[in-house]
Amino acid sequence: MDTTGRHPSTAQAVRGLAYDHLPAHLQEVSKPFHDLGQQLLDRLPDDPELSAALRKLREAKDCAVLLAAISESDEGSR
């Protein structure tokens, strides 16, 4: 995501929405959160509420990716 000209707290909050570094099966889980974060950046001005929304979106993404990774691990051990 391009955060050029955005407030540092906004730029910091979206860093956690990157998904390129993940394995393909986890990218599928993570990408919708990234895309929603991009939509928020495109539509909303920098504000503490935007930073909070992006942080909470990142938290939700982390939970979903963790569950996907754990589920895969559990299925592999059966």
HTML snippet that shows the backbone in 3Dmol.js (N, CA, C, O; Angstrom):
<script src="https://3Dmol.org/build/3Dmol-min.js"></script>
<div id="view" style="width:600px;height:400px;position:relative"></div>
<script>
const pdb = `
ATOM      1  N   MET A   1       0.840  -1.180   0.000  1.00  0.00           N
ATOM      2  CA  MET A   1       0.000   0.000   0.000  1.00  0.00           C
ATOM      3  C   MET A   1       0.880   1.237   0.000  1.00  0.00           C
ATOM      4  O   MET A   1       1.885   1.310   0.708  1.00  0.00           O
ATOM      5  N   ASP A   2       0.490   2.180  -0.789  1.00  0.00           N
ATOM      6  CA  ASP A   2       1.237   3.433  -0.846  1.00  0.00           C
ATOM      7  C   ASP A   2       0.721   4.367   0.244  1.00  0.00           C
ATOM      8  O   ASP A   2      -0.436   4.787   0.223  1.00  0.00           O
ATOM      9  N   THR A   3       1.583   4.679   1.182  1.00  0.00           N
ATOM     10  CA  THR A   3       1.198   5.571   2.279  1.00  0.00           C
ATOM     11  C   THR A   3       1.932   6.904   2.190  1.00  0.00           C
ATOM     12  O   THR A   3       2.048   7.623   3.183  1.00  0.00           O
ATOM     13  N   THR A   4       2.426   7.233   0.998  1.00  0.00           N
ATOM     14  CA  THR A   4       3.105   8.508   0.792  1.00  0.00           C
ATOM     15  C   THR A   4       2.174   9.656   1.169  1.00  0.00           C
ATOM     16  O   THR A   4       1.039   9.728   0.697  1.00  0.00           O
ATOM     17  N   GLY A   5       2.658  10.543   2.015  1.00  0.00           N
ATOM     18  CA  GLY A   5       1.876  11.696   2.423  1.00  0.00           C
ATOM     19  C   GLY A   5       0.871  11.421   3.530  1.00  0.00           C
ATOM     20  O   GLY A   5       0.161  12.329   3.963  1.00  0.00           O
ATOM     21  N   ARG A   6       0.805  10.182   3.990  1.00  0.00           N
ATOM     22  CA  ARG A   6      -0.131   9.853   5.068  1.00  0.00           C
ATOM     23  C   ARG A   6       0.537  10.097   6.412  1.00  0.00           C
ATOM     24  O   ARG A   6       1.763  10.116   6.513  1.00  0.00           O
ATOM     25  N   HIS A   7      -0.270  10.282   7.430  1.00  0.00           N
ATOM     26  CA  HIS A   7       0.231  10.473   8.790  1.00  0.00           C
ATOM     27  C   HIS A   7       1.019   9.227   9.206  1.00  0.00           C
ATOM     28  O   HIS A   7       0.649   8.115   8.831  1.00  0.00           O
ATOM     29  N   PRO A   8       2.101   9.398   9.975  1.00  0.00           N
ATOM     30  CA  PRO A   8       2.897   8.235  10.393  1.00  0.00           C
ATOM     31  C   PRO A   8       2.087   7.151  11.103  1.00  0.00           C
ATOM     32  O   PRO A   8       2.377   5.966  10.937  1.00  0.00           O
ATOM     33  N   SER A   9       1.083   7.527  11.887  1.00  0.00           N
ATOM     34  CA  SER A   9       0.296   6.498  12.579  1.00  0.00           C
ATOM     35  C   SER A   9      -0.548   5.694  11.593  1.00  0.00           C
ATOM     36  O   SER A   9      -0.792   4.506  11.807  1.00  0.00           O
ATOM     37  N   THR A  10      -0.991   6.333  10.521  1.00  0.00           N
ATOM     38  CA  THR A  10      -1.732   5.622   9.483  1.00  0.00           C
ATOM     39  C   THR A  10      -0.799   4.660   8.757  1.00  0.00           C
ATOM     40  O   THR A  10      -1.137   3.497   8.538  1.00  0.00           O
ATOM     41  N   ALA A  11       0.372   5.156   8.389  1.00  0.00           N
ATOM     42  CA  ALA A  11       1.346   4.314   7.692  1.00  0.00           C
ATOM     43  C   ALA A  11       1.749   3.118   8.550  1.00  0.00           C
ATOM     44  O   ALA A  11       1.882   2.003   8.045  1.00  0.00           O
ATOM     45  N   GLN A  12       1.940   3.350   9.836  1.00  0.00           N
ATOM     46  CA  GLN A  12       2.316   2.264  10.749  1.00  0.00           C
ATOM     47  C   GLN A  12       1.207   1.224  10.843  1.00  0.00           C
ATOM     48  O   GLN A  12       1.480   0.023  10.855  1.00  0.00           O
ATOM     49  N   ALA A  13      -0.015   1.667  10.907  1.00  0.00           N
ATOM     50  CA  ALA A  13      -1.139   0.748  11.081  1.00  0.00           C
ATOM     51  C   ALA A  13      -1.321  -0.173   9.879  1.00  0.00           C
ATOM     52  O   ALA A  13      -1.720  -1.326  10.047  1.00  0.00           O
ATOM     53  N   VAL A  14      -1.038   0.309   8.672  1.00  0.00           N
ATOM     54  CA  VAL A  14      -1.264  -0.531   7.493  1.00  0.00           C
ATOM     55  C   VAL A  14      -0.112  -1.492   7.215  1.00  0.00           C
ATOM     56  O   VAL A  14      -0.267  -2.419   6.420  1.00  0.00           O
ATOM     57  N   ARG A  15       1.022  -1.290   7.843  1.00  0.00           N
ATOM     58  CA  ARG A  15       2.153  -2.206   7.604  1.00  0.00           C
ATOM     59  C   ARG A  15       1.784  -3.652   7.908  1.00  0.00           C
ATOM     60  O   ARG A  15       2.241  -4.572   7.230  1.00  0.00           O
ATOM     61  N   GLY A  16       0.977  -3.845   8.904  1.00  0.00           N
ATOM     62  CA  GLY A  16       0.602  -5.201   9.300  1.00  0.00           C
ATOM     63  C   GLY A  16      -0.399  -5.866   8.379  1.00  0.00           C
ATOM     64  O   GLY A  16      -0.775  -7.015   8.611  1.00  0.00           O
ATOM     65  N   LEU A  17      -0.840  -5.175   7.343  1.00  0.00           N
ATOM     66  CA  LEU A  17      -1.807  -5.758   6.413  1.00  0.00           C
ATOM     67  C   LEU A  17      -1.142  -6.356   5.174  1.00  0.00           C
ATOM     68  O   LEU A  17      -1.826  -6.885   4.298  1.00  0.00           O
ATOM     69  N   ALA A  18       0.174  -6.275   5.096  1.00  0.00           N
ATOM     70  CA  ALA A  18       0.884  -6.877   3.963  1.00  0.00           C
ATOM     71  C   ALA A  18       0.696  -8.395   4.004  1.00  0.00           C
ATOM     72  O   ALA A  18       0.568  -8.984   5.078  1.00  0.00           O
ATOM     73  N   TYR A  19       0.680  -9.012   2.839  1.00  0.00           N
ATOM     74  CA  TYR A  19       0.486 -10.458   2.796  1.00  0.00           C
ATOM     75  C   TYR A  19       1.459 -11.176   1.861  1.00  0.00           C
ATOM     76  O   TYR A  19       1.446 -12.406   1.797  1.00  0.00           O
ATOM     77  N   ASP A  20       2.299 -10.438   1.135  1.00  0.00           N
ATOM     78  CA  ASP A  20       3.221 -11.047   0.158  1.00  0.00           C
ATOM     79  C   ASP A  20       4.173 -12.063   0.790  1.00  0.00           C
ATOM     80  O   ASP A  20       4.586 -13.020   0.135  1.00  0.00           O
ATOM     81  N   HIS A  21       4.514 -11.858   2.043  1.00  0.00           N
ATOM     82  CA  HIS A  21       5.495 -12.701   2.716  1.00  0.00           C
ATOM     83  C   HIS A  21       4.921 -14.037   3.174  1.00  0.00           C
ATOM     84  O   HIS A  21       5.667 -14.925   3.588  1.00  0.00           O
ATOM     85  N   LEU A  22       3.607 -14.183   3.102  1.00  0.00           N
ATOM     86  CA  LEU A  22       2.950 -15.393   3.596  1.00  0.00           C
ATOM     87  C   LEU A  22       2.922 -16.483   2.528  1.00  0.00           C
ATOM     88  O   LEU A  22       2.975 -16.184   1.335  1.00  0.00           O
ATOM     89  N   PRO A  23       2.839 -17.748   2.951  1.00  0.00           N
ATOM     90  CA  PRO A  23       2.621 -18.824   1.985  1.00  0.00           C
ATOM     91  C   PRO A  23       1.282 -18.604   1.264  1.00  0.00           C
ATOM     92  O   PRO A  23       0.388 -17.941   1.791  1.00  0.00           O
ATOM     93  N   ALA A  24       1.156 -19.153   0.081  1.00  0.00           N
ATOM     94  CA  ALA A  24      -0.011 -18.896  -0.776  1.00  0.00           C
ATOM     95  C   ALA A  24      -1.341 -19.162  -0.070  1.00  0.00           C
ATOM     96  O   ALA A  24      -2.276 -18.372  -0.199  1.00  0.00           O
ATOM     97  N   HIS A  25      -1.436 -20.265   0.674  1.00  0.00           N
ATOM     98  CA  HIS A  25      -2.715 -20.597   1.311  1.00  0.00           C
ATOM     99  C   HIS A  25      -3.089 -19.593   2.406  1.00  0.00           C
ATOM    100  O   HIS A  25      -4.271 -19.393   2.682  1.00  0.00           O
ATOM    101  N   LEU A  26      -2.095 -18.966   3.026  1.00  0.00           N
ATOM    102  CA  LEU A  26      -2.386 -17.946   4.032  1.00  0.00           C
ATOM    103  C   LEU A  26      -2.608 -16.584   3.385  1.00  0.00           C
ATOM    104  O   LEU A  26      -3.305 -15.737   3.944  1.00  0.00           O
ATOM    105  N   GLN A  27      -2.024 -16.372   2.222  1.00  0.00           N
ATOM    106  CA  GLN A  27      -2.288 -15.136   1.479  1.00  0.00           C
ATOM    107  C   GLN A  27      -3.769 -15.035   1.133  1.00  0.00           C
ATOM    108  O   GLN A  27      -4.346 -13.948   1.163  1.00  0.00           O
ATOM    109  N   GLU A  28      -4.383 -16.169   0.805  1.00  0.00           N
ATOM    110  CA  GLU A  28      -5.813 -16.175   0.473  1.00  0.00           C
ATOM    111  C   GLU A  28      -6.659 -15.682   1.642  1.00  0.00           C
ATOM    112  O   GLU A  28      -7.681 -15.027   1.441  1.00  0.00           O
ATOM    113  N   VAL A  29      -6.239 -15.993   2.844  1.00  0.00           N
ATOM    114  CA  VAL A  29      -6.958 -15.557   4.046  1.00  0.00           C
ATOM    115  C   VAL A  29      -6.666 -14.086   4.332  1.00  0.00           C
ATOM    116  O   VAL A  29      -7.558 -13.344   4.742  1.00  0.00           O
ATOM    117  N   SER A  30      -5.443 -13.671   4.123  1.00  0.00           N
ATOM    118  CA  SER A  30      -4.998 -12.331   4.487  1.00  0.00           C
ATOM    119  C   SER A  30      -5.396 -11.245   3.486  1.00  0.00           C
ATOM    120  O   SER A  30      -5.650 -10.105   3.877  1.00  0.00           O
ATOM    121  N   LYS A  31      -5.452 -11.589   2.210  1.00  0.00           N
ATOM    122  CA  LYS A  31      -5.663 -10.587   1.163  1.00  0.00           C
ATOM    123  C   LYS A  31      -6.943  -9.762   1.337  1.00  0.00           C
ATOM    124  O   LYS A  31      -6.894  -8.549   1.129  1.00  0.00           O
ATOM    125  N   PRO A  32      -8.085 -10.351   1.706  1.00  0.00           N
ATOM    126  CA  PRO A  32      -9.284  -9.515   1.879  1.00  0.00           C
ATOM    127  C   PRO A  32      -9.108  -8.408   2.922  1.00  0.00           C
ATOM    128  O   PRO A  32      -9.681  -7.329   2.775  1.00  0.00           O
ATOM    129  N   PHE A  33      -8.333  -8.661   3.960  1.00  0.00           N
ATOM    130  CA  PHE A  33      -8.075  -7.639   4.976  1.00  0.00           C
ATOM    131  C   PHE A  33      -7.217  -6.517   4.386  1.00  0.00           C
ATOM    132  O   PHE A  33      -7.463  -5.339   4.643  1.00  0.00           O
ATOM    133  N   HIS A  34      -6.220  -6.890   3.602  1.00  0.00           N
ATOM    134  CA  HIS A  34      -5.382  -5.909   2.906  1.00  0.00           C
ATOM    135  C   HIS A  34      -6.243  -5.049   1.994  1.00  0.00           C
ATOM    136  O   HIS A  34      -6.121  -3.824   1.984  1.00  0.00           O
ATOM    137  N   ASP A  35      -7.115  -5.699   1.225  1.00  0.00           N
ATOM    138  CA  ASP A  35      -7.946  -4.974   0.264  1.00  0.00           C
ATOM    139  C   ASP A  35      -8.894  -3.997   0.964  1.00  0.00           C
ATOM    140  O   ASP A  35      -9.100  -2.880   0.490  1.00  0.00           O
ATOM    141  N   LEU A  36      -9.465  -4.418   2.086  1.00  0.00           N
ATOM    142  CA  LEU A  36     -10.338  -3.517   2.843  1.00  0.00           C
ATOM    143  C   LEU A  36      -9.531  -2.351   3.410  1.00  0.00           C
ATOM    144  O   LEU A  36      -9.998  -1.212   3.404  1.00  0.00           O
ATOM    145  N   GLY A  37      -8.330  -2.628   3.896  1.00  0.00           N
ATOM    146  CA  GLY A  37      -7.466  -1.552   4.375  1.00  0.00           C
ATOM    147  C   GLY A  37      -7.177  -0.542   3.276  1.00  0.00           C
ATOM    148  O   GLY A  37      -7.161   0.663   3.525  1.00  0.00           O
ATOM    149  N   GLN A  38      -6.948  -1.031   2.057  1.00  0.00           N
ATOM    150  CA  GLN A  38      -6.706  -0.133   0.928  1.00  0.00           C
ATOM    151  C   GLN A  38      -7.936   0.722   0.643  1.00  0.00           C
ATOM    152  O   GLN A  38      -7.811   1.914   0.358  1.00  0.00           O
ATOM    153  N   GLN A  39      -9.112   0.126   0.719  1.00  0.00           N
ATOM    154  CA  GLN A  39     -10.349   0.889   0.500  1.00  0.00           C
ATOM    155  C   GLN A  39     -10.500   1.987   1.547  1.00  0.00           C
ATOM    156  O   GLN A  39     -10.901   3.105   1.224  1.00  0.00           O
ATOM    157  N   LEU A  40     -10.181   1.670   2.794  1.00  0.00           N
ATOM    158  CA  LEU A  40     -10.267   2.678   3.848  1.00  0.00           C
ATOM    159  C   LEU A  40      -9.280   3.813   3.587  1.00  0.00           C
ATOM    160  O   LEU A  40      -9.619   4.985   3.752  1.00  0.00           O
ATOM    161  N   LEU A  41      -8.061   3.467   3.181  1.00  0.00           N
ATOM    162  CA  LEU A  41      -7.065   4.498   2.855  1.00  0.00           C
ATOM    163  C   LEU A  41      -7.527   5.377   1.701  1.00  0.00           C
ATOM    164  O   LEU A  41      -7.300   6.587   1.700  1.00  0.00           O
ATOM    165  N   ASP A  42      -8.172   4.763   0.725  1.00  0.00           N
ATOM    166  CA  ASP A  42      -8.628   5.508  -0.448  1.00  0.00           C
ATOM    167  C   ASP A  42      -9.775   6.462  -0.123  1.00  0.00           C
ATOM    168  O   ASP A  42      -9.925   7.494  -0.778  1.00  0.00           O
ATOM    169  N   ARG A  43     -10.585   6.126   0.883  1.00  0.00           N
ATOM    170  CA  ARG A  43     -11.819   6.873   1.126  1.00  0.00           C
ATOM    171  C   ARG A  43     -11.791   7.794   2.332  1.00  0.00           C
ATOM    172  O   ARG A  43     -12.591   8.726   2.415  1.00  0.00           O
ATOM    173  N   LEU A  44     -10.886   7.549   3.267  1.00  0.00           N
ATOM    174  CA  LEU A  44     -10.939   8.285   4.530  1.00  0.00           C
ATOM    175  C   LEU A  44      -9.678   9.116   4.755  1.00  0.00           C
ATOM    176  O   LEU A  44      -8.584   8.725   4.348  1.00  0.00           O
ATOM    177  N   PRO A  45      -9.844  10.266   5.408  1.00  0.00           N
ATOM    178  CA  PRO A  45      -8.673  11.089   5.735  1.00  0.00           C
ATOM    179  C   PRO A  45      -7.959  10.542   6.971  1.00  0.00           C
ATOM    180  O   PRO A  45      -8.529   9.774   7.746  1.00  0.00           O
ATOM    181  N   ASP A  46      -6.715  10.948   7.134  1.00  0.00           N
ATOM    182  CA  ASP A  46      -5.978  10.577   8.341  1.00  0.00           C
ATOM    183  C   ASP A  46      -6.713  11.130   9.556  1.00  0.00           C
ATOM    184  O   ASP A  46      -7.144  12.282   9.573  1.00  0.00           O
ATOM    185  N   ASP A  47      -6.841  10.299  10.548  1.00  0.00           N
ATOM    186  CA  ASP A  47      -7.575  10.655  11.753  1.00  0.00           C
ATOM    187  C   ASP A  47      -7.288   9.561  12.774  1.00  0.00           C
ATOM    188  O   ASP A  47      -7.004   8.429  12.383  1.00  0.00           O
ATOM    189  N   PRO A  48      -7.351   9.856  14.053  1.00  0.00           N
ATOM    190  CA  PRO A  48      -7.167   8.799  15.043  1.00  0.00           C
ATOM    191  C   PRO A  48      -8.142   7.632  14.852  1.00  0.00           C
ATOM    192  O   PRO A  48      -7.797   6.484  15.131  1.00  0.00           O
ATOM    193  N   GLU A  49      -9.350   7.922  14.380  1.00  0.00           N
ATOM    194  CA  GLU A  49     -10.319   6.844  14.154  1.00  0.00           C
ATOM    195  C   GLU A  49      -9.892   5.936  13.001  1.00  0.00           C
ATOM    196  O   GLU A  49     -10.119   4.728  13.051  1.00  0.00           O
ATOM    197  N   LEU A  50      -9.278   6.504  11.969  1.00  0.00           N
ATOM    198  CA  LEU A  50      -8.769   5.670  10.874  1.00  0.00           C
ATOM    199  C   LEU A  50      -7.642   4.782  11.381  1.00  0.00           C
ATOM    200  O   LEU A  50      -7.593   3.594  11.061  1.00  0.00           O
ATOM    201  N   SER A  51      -6.748   5.344  12.159  1.00  0.00           N
ATOM    202  CA  SER A  51      -5.658   4.540  12.719  1.00  0.00           C
ATOM    203  C   SER A  51      -6.208   3.405  13.569  1.00  0.00           C
ATOM    204  O   SER A  51      -5.725   2.276  13.490  1.00  0.00           O
ATOM    205  N   ALA A  52      -7.216   3.703  14.381  1.00  0.00           N
ATOM    206  CA  ALA A  52      -7.829   2.665  15.214  1.00  0.00           C
ATOM    207  C   ALA A  52      -8.489   1.596  14.351  1.00  0.00           C
ATOM    208  O   ALA A  52      -8.349   0.404  14.624  1.00  0.00           O
ATOM    209  N   ALA A  53      -9.201   2.012  13.320  1.00  0.00           N
ATOM    210  CA  ALA A  53      -9.861   1.051  12.429  1.00  0.00           C
ATOM    211  C   ALA A  53      -8.838   0.143  11.757  1.00  0.00           C
ATOM    212  O   ALA A  53      -9.051  -1.065  11.654  1.00  0.00           O
ATOM    213  N   LEU A  54      -7.736   0.714  11.302  1.00  0.00           N
ATOM    214  CA  LEU A  54      -6.704  -0.082  10.639  1.00  0.00           C
ATOM    215  C   LEU A  54      -6.015  -1.028  11.614  1.00  0.00           C
ATOM    216  O   LEU A  54      -5.690  -2.159  11.252  1.00  0.00           O
ATOM    217  N   ARG A  55      -5.790  -0.579  12.848  1.00  0.00           N
ATOM    218  CA  ARG A  55      -5.189  -1.465  13.852  1.00  0.00           C
ATOM    219  C   ARG A  55      -6.108  -2.635  14.160  1.00  0.00           C
ATOM    220  O   ARG A  55      -5.660  -3.776  14.264  1.00  0.00           O
ATOM    221  N   LYS A  56      -7.396  -2.346  14.306  1.00  0.00           N
ATOM    222  CA  LYS A  56      -8.348  -3.416  14.610  1.00  0.00           C
ATOM    223  C   LYS A  56      -8.503  -4.372  13.430  1.00  0.00           C
ATOM    224  O   LYS A  56      -8.688  -5.574  13.619  1.00  0.00           O
ATOM    225  N   LEU A  57      -8.427  -3.839  12.218  1.00  0.00           N
ATOM    226  CA  LEU A  57      -8.460  -4.682  11.028  1.00  0.00           C
ATOM    227  C   LEU A  57      -7.244  -5.608  11.017  1.00  0.00           C
ATOM    228  O   LEU A  57      -7.353  -6.789  10.688  1.00  0.00           O
ATOM    229  N   ARG A  58      -6.091  -5.061  11.379  1.00  0.00           N
ATOM    230  CA  ARG A  58      -4.873  -5.879  11.457  1.00  0.00           C
ATOM    231  C   ARG A  58      -5.017  -6.964  12.521  1.00  0.00           C
ATOM    232  O   ARG A  58      -4.585  -8.097  12.308  1.00  0.00           O
ATOM    233  N   GLU A  59      -5.613  -6.635  13.652  1.00  0.00           N
ATOM    234  CA  GLU A  59      -5.826  -7.632  14.700  1.00  0.00           C
ATOM    235  C   GLU A  59      -6.733  -8.749  14.206  1.00  0.00           C
ATOM    236  O   GLU A  59      -6.474  -9.924  14.466  1.00  0.00           O
ATOM    237  N   ALA A  60      -7.793  -8.388  13.497  1.00  0.00           N
ATOM    238  CA  ALA A  60      -8.710  -9.391  12.952  1.00  0.00           C
ATOM    239  C   ALA A  60      -7.990 -10.269  11.932  1.00  0.00           C
ATOM    240  O   ALA A  60      -8.173 -11.486  11.915  1.00  0.00           O
ATOM    241  N   LYS A  61      -7.172  -9.649  11.083  1.00  0.00           N
ATOM    242  CA  LYS A  61      -6.402 -10.408  10.091  1.00  0.00           C
ATOM    243  C   LYS A  61      -5.457 -11.376  10.778  1.00  0.00           C
ATOM    244  O   LYS A  61      -5.343 -12.531  10.366  1.00  0.00           O
ATOM    245  N   ASP A  62      -4.782 -10.921  11.816  1.00  0.00           N
ATOM    246  CA  ASP A  62      -3.858 -11.788  12.544  1.00  0.00           C
ATOM    247  C   ASP A  62      -4.582 -13.002  13.116  1.00  0.00           C
ATOM    248  O   ASP A  62      -4.062 -14.117  13.059  1.00  0.00           O
ATOM    249  N   CYS A  63      -5.770 -12.798  13.664  1.00  0.00           N
ATOM    250  CA  CYS A  63      -6.550 -13.909  14.214  1.00  0.00           C
ATOM    251  C   CYS A  63      -6.932 -14.906  13.125  1.00  0.00           C
ATOM    252  O   CYS A  63      -6.812 -16.116  13.316  1.00  0.00           O
ATOM    253  N   ALA A  64      -7.389 -14.400  11.990  1.00  0.00           N
ATOM    254  CA  ALA A  64      -7.814 -15.273  10.896  1.00  0.00           C
ATOM    255  C   ALA A  64      -6.638 -16.059  10.320  1.00  0.00           C
ATOM    256  O   ALA A  64      -6.759 -17.254  10.054  1.00  0.00           O
ATOM    257  N   VAL A  65      -5.512 -15.396  10.130  1.00  0.00           N
ATOM    258  CA  VAL A  65      -4.332 -16.080   9.585  1.00  0.00           C
ATOM    259  C   VAL A  65      -3.814 -17.115  10.580  1.00  0.00           C
ATOM    260  O   VAL A  65      -3.426 -18.215  10.184  1.00  0.00           O
ATOM    261  N   LEU A  66      -3.806 -16.777  11.848  1.00  0.00           N
ATOM    262  CA  LEU A  66      -3.374 -17.731  12.867  1.00  0.00           C
ATOM    263  C   LEU A  66      -4.271 -18.960  12.864  1.00  0.00           C
ATOM    264  O   LEU A  66      -3.780 -20.088  12.909  1.00  0.00           O
ATOM    265  N   LEU A  67      -5.573 -18.750  12.812  1.00  0.00           N
ATOM    266  CA  LEU A  67      -6.498 -19.880  12.780  1.00  0.00           C
ATOM    267  C   LEU A  67      -6.261 -20.744  11.547  1.00  0.00           C
ATOM    268  O   LEU A  67      -6.267 -21.972  11.641  1.00  0.00           O
ATOM    269  N   ALA A  68      -6.054 -20.117  10.396  1.00  0.00           N
ATOM    270  CA  ALA A  68      -5.797 -20.879   9.170  1.00  0.00           C
ATOM    271  C   ALA A  68      -4.515 -21.696   9.303  1.00  0.00           C
ATOM    272  O   ALA A  68      -4.466 -22.847   8.870  1.00  0.00           O
ATOM    273  N   ALA A  69      -3.491 -21.115   9.893  1.00  0.00           N
ATOM    274  CA  ALA A  69      -2.223 -21.828  10.067  1.00  0.00           C
ATOM    275  C   ALA A  69      -2.376 -22.982  11.052  1.00  0.00           C
ATOM    276  O   ALA A  69      -1.857 -24.074  10.821  1.00  0.00           O
ATOM    277  N   ILE A  70      -3.086 -22.742  12.145  1.00  0.00           N
ATOM    278  CA  ILE A  70      -3.306 -23.791  13.143  1.00  0.00           C
ATOM    279  C   ILE A  70      -4.168 -24.902  12.562  1.00  0.00           C
ATOM    280  O   ILE A  70      -3.883 -26.081  12.771  1.00  0.00           O
ATOM    281  N   SER A  71      -5.212 -24.539  11.840  1.00  0.00           N
ATOM    282  CA  SER A  71      -6.105 -25.532  11.240  1.00  0.00           C
ATOM    283  C   SER A  71      -5.344 -26.420  10.273  1.00  0.00           C
ATOM    284  O   SER A  71      -5.544 -27.634  10.249  1.00  0.00           O
ATOM    285  N   GLU A  72      -4.477 -25.820   9.479  1.00  0.00           N
ATOM    286  CA  GLU A  72      -3.668 -26.586   8.530  1.00  0.00           C
ATOM    287  C   GLU A  72      -2.751 -27.538   9.285  1.00  0.00           C
ATOM    288  O   GLU A  72      -2.593 -28.698   8.903  1.00  0.00           O
ATOM    289  N   SER A  73      -2.149 -27.041  10.357  1.00  0.00           N
ATOM    290  CA  SER A  73      -1.246 -27.860  11.150  1.00  0.00           C
ATOM    291  C   SER A  73      -1.994 -29.023  11.793  1.00  0.00           C
ATOM    292  O   SER A  73      -1.495 -30.149  11.818  1.00  0.00           O
ATOM    293  N   ASP A  74      -3.191 -28.751  12.313  1.00  0.00           N
ATOM    294  CA  ASP A  74      -4.003 -29.798  12.936  1.00  0.00           C
ATOM    295  C   ASP A  74      -4.424 -30.851  11.921  1.00  0.00           C
ATOM    296  O   ASP A  74      -4.411 -32.043  12.227  1.00  0.00           O
ATOM    297  N   GLU A  75      -4.797 -30.427  10.721  1.00  0.00           N
ATOM    298  CA  GLU A  75      -5.208 -31.368   9.679  1.00  0.00           C
ATOM    299  C   GLU A  75      -4.038 -32.233   9.238  1.00  0.00           C
ATOM    300  O   GLU A  75      -4.218 -33.409   8.920  1.00  0.00           O
ATOM    301  N   GLY A  76      -2.855 -31.665   9.217  1.00  0.00           N
ATOM    302  CA  GLY A  76      -1.673 -32.412   8.802  1.00  0.00           C
ATOM    303  C   GLY A  76      -1.249 -33.463   9.807  1.00  0.00           C
ATOM    304  O   GLY A  76      -0.558 -34.415   9.444  1.00  0.00           O
ATOM    305  N   SER A  77      -1.647 -33.316  11.062  1.00  0.00           N
ATOM    306  CA  SER A  77      -1.241 -34.271  12.093  1.00  0.00           C
ATOM    307  C   SER A  77      -2.268 -35.372  12.313  1.00  0.00           C
ATOM    308  O   SER A  77      -2.079 -36.237  13.169  1.00  0.00           O
ATOM    309  N   ARG A  78      -3.351 -35.348  11.548  1.00  0.00           N
ATOM    310  CA  ARG A  78      -4.389 -36.390  11.707  1.00  0.00           C
ATOM    311  C   ARG A  78      -4.077 -37.607  10.893  1.00  0.00           C
ATOM    312  O   ARG A  78      -4.839 -38.574  10.909  1.00  0.00           O
TER     313      ARG A  78
END
`;
const viewer = $3Dmol.createViewer("view");
viewer.addModel(pdb, "pdb");
viewer.setStyle({}, {cartoon: {color: "spectrum"}});
viewer.zoomTo();
viewer.render();
</script>
